[in-house]
Amino acid sequence: MGLGRKGGTTDNTTFSSSAASNMNNFNIRKNKSTAQYNADAKLLADFEQSAESGKSFNYSKSIVNAPQLVPGEQITAYLSKIQRGSLIQPFGCMLAIQGPTFKIIGYSENCFDLLGLHTLFGAQQLKDLIGIDARTFFTPSSGASLTKATSSREISLLNPVWVQSRSTQKAYYAILHRIDVGIVIDLEPTRSTDPALSLAGAVQSQKLAIRAISRMQSVPGGDIGVLCDTVVEDVQKLTGYDRVMVYKFHDDDHGEVVSEIRRSDLEPYLGLHYPATDIPQAARFLFQQNRVRIICDCNAPPVKVIQSEEMKQPLRLVNSTLRCPHNCHNQYMANMGSIASLVMAVIINGSDSTKLWGLVVCHHTSPRYVPFPLRYACEFLMQAFGIQLYMELQLASQLAEKKILRTQTLLCDMLLRDAPHGIVTQSPSIINLVKCDGAALYYGGTCWLLGVTPTESQVKDIAEWLIGNYGDSSGLSTDSLANAGYPCAALLGDAVCGMATARITSKDFLFWFRSHTAKKIKWGGAKHHPEDKDDGEKMHPRTSFKAFLEVVKSRSLPWEVSEINAIHSLQLIMRDSFKNLEGNGLCMEIKEIDELSSAACQMVRLIETATAPIFGVNSDGNINGWNGKIAELTGFKADVVMGKSLVNEIVIEEYRAIIENIICRALQGEEDKNVELKLRNVNPHKQISVVYIVANACTSRDYTNNIVGVCFVGQDVTSEKVFTDKFIRLQGDYKAVIQSINPLIPPIFACDENASCSEWNTAMVKLTGWSKQETIGKLIPGEIFGEFCRLQDPNTLTKFMIILYKAIGGGEDTERFPFAFFNRKGKNVQVVLTANKRIDGGGNVIGCFCFLQTFGDNYSPLEIERKEERKYSSKLKELAYIRQEIINPLNGIRFTHKLLENTPISDYQKQFLDTSDACERQIMTVIEDMDSRSIEEGLNRTVELNMEEFLLGSVLDAIVSQVTILLGEKNLQLIHDIPVETKTLALCGDRIRLQLVLSDFLLNVVHHSPAPNGWAEIKVSHDFKLVQDGNQFVHLQFRMSHPGHGLPSALIQDMFEGGDQWTTQQGLGLHLSQKLLNMMNGHAQYIREQNACYFLIDLQLQTPRKRLKETEANTSMLM
């Protein structure tokens, strides 16, 4: 593929004592990821060593014999090369700047030629750009645009910024992104031959993809292959590459080309599979960060990046559009005849996770450049593709689950008539339960074989091996019996490789078998005849495919979690049926087996793993089945409703007659489908008191085939029903408002999630002069406001775009925004705009509603701004008064504190006073930082840090004391992992502001930890570093963790993006703390994991030249 390097295998073997273990699956994924990182690092090192020594790099051998463990320094070097390579591609140039000052801290060597800097600076013979204001290289208007972009809360909204060189007047696309030390500006020359791409900005770029998105969304559901084919066709139309492929990652992380469009003379890659490590783990991480990656010419020599000597490590180029590929990747591309490529990540955003599903890969046989706006459009198309793909995967999963449930039910019916042999002697059988090549039942020393299986004697031998080696486990699933440790695996040949088992008694088993993966794989490309003479040491897709076959020749396709769950459900039924057989050693009567099997059949209908609500009633209409999903939806637990009347106790009154009639029909053998039930909802966490279920009513029969009840298998449609009812109720009022010509109705327009106009009322027609037919479906920013309704300046469009996308993307409303445009007749219209998000029944943002308020000549937006300024001035005066009123009692507290210090007290009491003093100083610092300007403006100016010597333990005492009361109120446990040597560290810095920052982070952790019986954890570690002037610095890392779903996304957005509006007071506090931390040479991250979320705070402080006395380094009182 030319996307990475190849690696070896990992063992996918799972043992279970009940269901498939989530922790076990997590450990398997973690081990696989670690193994791939090791393989990637070793292959990169081998490749570079071969280049230095002149020896040949044996590609195939490196794939098959990948290492399991490499030295840590190789891993570090590998990651550094990938993320901080210090090289860029020559189709553009790069500047790295300090955010607010624009002083250059790094640049690419080709900046002089591309930007014409030699001409600009004349005879000065400029050789070094470090420290120069980057805006001086561009025209004044371009510099202003760059300044505006860097001050934006989200830079990507304004990419690309159109700029011009001051000396050559050539135009460039400036693509900006933030890094740990500043901002990187990638500069790509514009092409005058691209008139459709002459307008810069995110919305203009996304407009290019709207037609492709509409076509993709019109594809009939139920066929992912057709969806992928549509995407590759549209991408090729947009970009013009010779070959476009959809590359899918399978569950075991190996890859497959599932769709392809290509130039007719090129070799097909459709169906080609790659080892899991073909796309390195580090590369996958990069694709999730920078979702579009272009290589214009793999043969072009790279350009070196020069950076300030004060920087301790190379610039992080993860999100740079110019980042240079590694030589190994370039060689792969050259070997396959591909000179240029464009790779786009396909990300699926589930309900609680984000997954890299695959890639859309474009190759070209000659150098090719795709302008950034067009790449931005492709990224937008990939976002829409990910949404559509997720819906298709959900549908496929539901269909597969229904099929499995139906097969399980049929198997149980067979157990009624012929237990246990019916599940192997009738159709369908256990071989139809999951995807496999063969299945077997080993029961009472006898074997029943179906499909491709080992021989009867071999099955017995496998059973004895399981009993002897895994007696405590109830099952085993593996993609390689050899890797699982079965000694006779080689004797099974190619036919049997993977196996899943379920123990039904201590000595009896169910088996499912799979052949090795290579047997299943057929590449649609060139045939591999024995006379083929491919160079096995050469990196090429054909070599990669052969290596993949070599890697998987002893492995089957992995068993999916849903398949293991299906097997386990059948195992529970079988074990329950036979649990008494081992106790007495006697054969049970057929009638007794039938009764147990009938109960087992009911168990299947109540499987807890089902995502659909399932419940049942007996012939009297009393509930005798109630699965976990229906309990979750209604709030009624199973033990509460069992035996109660479904109609009288659970069903809402107006539906009772209907449901009673359906039950009567089912008891007579007449089953109904798609029945709507309206049930009570007593769940205190739900906002509505009813649940709507669309269900099928199925008859329940006993072992004699007599009807004994009714089973309902349904689907929750509450959100859809509520939304529909609400829409029906409001539709009349909505139309009356939107379509009314009443002058009291304000101008209203609306857009969907793609910023296309979906509503344009009569008042908007009158105000703008543009009709509804002319505006519906058009992009609101750019087409309507921009082309139809001209704006006064580009800044107005930028501000309007930000407001609109805040509502669409972030669900953030904006009120009373001064807005001006020219109507169809050229008249300047001044209004105040209010933007509100549109949400569906599930609370998802689906667009934006905008309301305009017009004014007469005596009441303009300027007057509104002045009125707001007067109100703001009044608020500042109130703030100054409150400030003084706080200082007065605080001075009294500090005086009392001084008096206590002069009285005889113990050392332990002195520690309490020291902690109290630190908290008082923190309050005073906050008050002193307040002045007649806003807090945000105060932080934008230089804040002098008060340097003093202190012990880290005293700071930790103070921050813990500030959350102790809240911990008690919420019944939370505070866990700490802080070595003694860390607590007693002597440091030099602004103690009080450090204390303020850490206390704010810890308070948010405690506040958002679920209560009661939750926890919060603080962990601190350190290491020492030396700098050139001989001063010793300490690198501190604070990790503050808590369980649960984490802080709201809006708070985290406020923390890192800032601006002049915040979602909550906590968001403002986090933003200020983060800015203070940056001033102290530190930075913070907020990381969400499956079981916990945490702040990760890194900080570097100087140690005193003379250590504090050891007598002062006592263990802190709270920690």
Sequence and secondary structure as in RCSB ss.txt:
>XXXX:A:sequence
MGLGRKGGTTDNTTFSSSAASNMNNFNIRKNKSTAQYNADAKLLADFEQSAESGKSFNYSKSIVNAPQLVPGEQI
TAYLSKIQRGSLIQPFGCMLAIQGPTFKIIGYSENCFDLLGLHTLFGAQQLKDLIGIDARTFFTPSSGASLTKAT
SSREISLLNPVWVQSRSTQKAYYAILHRIDVGIVIDLEPTRSTDPALSLAGAVQSQKLAIRAISRMQSVPGGDIG
VLCDTVVEDVQKLTGYDRVMVYKFHDDDHGEVVSEIRRSDLEPYLGLHYPATDIPQAARFLFQQNRVRIICDCNA
PPVKVIQSEEMKQPLRLVNSTLRCPHNCHNQYMANMGSIASLVMAVIINGSDSTKLWGLVVCHHTSPRYVPFPLR
YACEFLMQAFGIQLYMELQLASQLAEKKILRTQTLLCDMLLRDAPHGIVTQSPSIINLVKCDGAALYYGGTCWLL
GVTPTESQVKDIAEWLIGNYGDSSGLSTDSLANAGYPCAALLGDAVCGMATARITSKDFLFWFRSHTAKKIKWGG
AKHHPEDKDDGEKMHPRTSFKAFLEVVKSRSLPWEVSEINAIHSLQLIMRDSFKNLEGNGLCMEIKEIDELSSAA
CQMVRLIETATAPIFGVNSDGNINGWNGKIAELTGFKADVVMGKSLVNEIVIEEYRAIIENIICRALQGEEDKNV
ELKLRNVNPHKQISVVYIVANACTSRDYTNNIVGVCFVGQDVTSEKVFTDKFIRLQGDYKAVIQSINPLIPPIFA
CDENASCSEWNTAMVKLTGWSKQETIGKLIPGEIFGEFCRLQDPNTLTKFMIILYKAIGGGEDTERFPFAFFNRK
GKNVQVVLTANKRIDGGGNVIGCFCFLQTFGDNYSPLEIERKEERKYSSKLKELAYIRQEIINPLNGIRFTHKLL
ENTPISDYQKQFLDTSDACERQIMTVIEDMDSRSIEEGLNRTVELNMEEFLLGSVLDAIVSQVTILLGEKNLQLI
HDIPVETKTLALCGDRIRLQLVLSDFLLNVVHHSPAPNGWAEIKVSHDFKLVQDGNQFVHLQFRMSHPGHGLPSA
LIQDMFEGGDQWTTQQGLGLHLSQKLLNMMNGHAQYIREQNACYFLIDLQLQTPRKRLKETEANTSMLM
>XXXX:A:secstr
  SS        EEEESSS  HHHHHHHHHHHHHHHHHHHHHHHHHHHHHHHH     HHHHHHT  S   HHHH
HHHHHHHH   EE TTSEEEEE TTT BEEEEETTHHHHTTHHHHHGGG     TTSBGGGGB HHHHHHHHHHH
TSS GGGG SEEEEBTTT  EEEEEEEEETTEEEEEEEE  TT GGG S SHHHHHHTTHHHHHHHHTS SS HH
HHHHHHHHHHHHHH  SEEEEEEE TTS EEEEEEEE TTS   TT EE GGGS HHHHHHHHHS EEEES TTS
  EEEEE TT SS    TT TTB   HHHHHHHHHTT  EEEEEEEEEE SS EEEEEEEEEEESS     HHHH
HHHHHHHHHHHHHHHHHHHHHHHHHHHHHHHHHHHHHHHHHHSTTTHHHHSSS GGGTSS SEEEEEETTEEEEE
ES   HHHHHHHHHHHHHH TT SEEEES TTTTT TTGGGGTTT  EEEEEESSSS EEEEEE  HHHH   SS
S   TT    TTS  HHHHHHHHHHHTTT      HHHHHHHHHHHHHHHHHHTTHHHH S   HHHHHHHHHHH
HHHHHT TT SS EEEEETTSBEEEE HHHHHHH   HHHHTTSBIIIIIB GGGHHHHHHHHHHHHTT  EEEE
EEEEE   TT SSSEEEEEEEEEEEE TTS EEEEEEEEEE HHHHHHHHHHHHHHHHHHHHHH   TTS  EEE
EETTSBEEEE HHHHHHHS  HHHHTTSBTBTTTBTTTB BSSHHHHHHHHHHHHHHHHH   EEEEEEEEE TT
S EEEEEEEEEEEE TTS EEEEEEEEEE  TTS HHHHHHHHHHHHHHHHHHHHHHHHHHHHHHHHHHHHHHHH
HTS   HHHHHHHHHHHHHHHHHHHHHHH  SS HHHHHHS      EEEEHHHHHHHHHHTTHHHHHHHT EEE
EE  HHHHT EEEE HHHHHHHHHHHHHHHHHTS SSS EEEEEEEEEEEE TTS EEEEEEEEEEE SS S HH
HHHHHHH  S  SSHHHHHHHHHHHHHHHTTEEEEEEE SS EEEEEEEEEE  SS   GGG    S  
